[in-house]
Amino acid sequence: MTDQPEPGAAAGGAAQMDEETLELAHRLFDAARSGETELLRSYLNAGAPAGLTNSAGDSLLMLAAYHGHAETVQLILYHGGDANQANGRGQTPLAGAVFKGYTDVARVLLDAGADPDAGTPSARAAADMFARKDIQELLA
């Protein structure tokens, strides 16, 4: 999972972005990564796509989940983020949260219908691999 956003295309398939759009995408990815829920809320309410991905395929939801921001994850899901959308490496937001040990984020994603067996490795496999007992119980 990459940590630095390199927006290559917005949801909707634009192959190239102008400088202003690219700057906005960076701002959105940074907000998701740092848990700036209110800033992200203002953009999502204004119509920014909840499914926006960077060049590595990391979505806003993936970045928020991987960095442990449960409230931000809930916001993105509310605006249509896909709880099962894998990045370019086949990793799902749930697997990212499990890898990092964020039980609260895992619970939010599971409540939204995230599949614990989706992705490579799956969230279930990651929980077993890293002996995340609290998350293993959620997945049972």
Secondary structure, 3 states (H helix, E strand, C coil): CCCCCCCCECCCCCCCCCHHHHHHHHHHHHHHHHCCHHHHHHHHHCCCCCCCECCCCCEHHHHHHHCCCHHHHHHHHHCCCCCCCCCCCCCCHHHHHHHHCCHHHHHHHHHCCCCCCCCCCCHHHHHHHCCCHHHHHHHC
